């Protein structure tokens, strides 16, 4: 077997730059969260059928304030429409690989409080 050399020419840099993640900022604490997906408002247009990473930090129901429930999964944008009033877009996102434990938790007690944080990256 021959020895392969590591590519240091930089010819793949353009391909890697196009794969870097972009984050979408959630505008309001207005959201609708279910075991199937999430609807939220953002200032970033997200093309339909775009696969994104989703990180949610939710307060645990009936728990101390310092405890939280973290969800980390992938989703797909099924709708992104400009809002009729105000700036931004309304995004409907379907979860692809939400862990079974998170599905069960959201089905039993959907969060009444706003998420501590929502991070959408593509």
Secondary structure, DSSP 8 states (H G I E B T S, - for coil): --------S-TTHHHHHHTS--EE-EEEEEEEE-SSEEEEEESS---TT-EEEEEEEEE-TTS-TT-EEEEEEEEEEEEEEE-SSSSSEEEEEEESS--HHHHHHHHH---SS--SEEEEE-
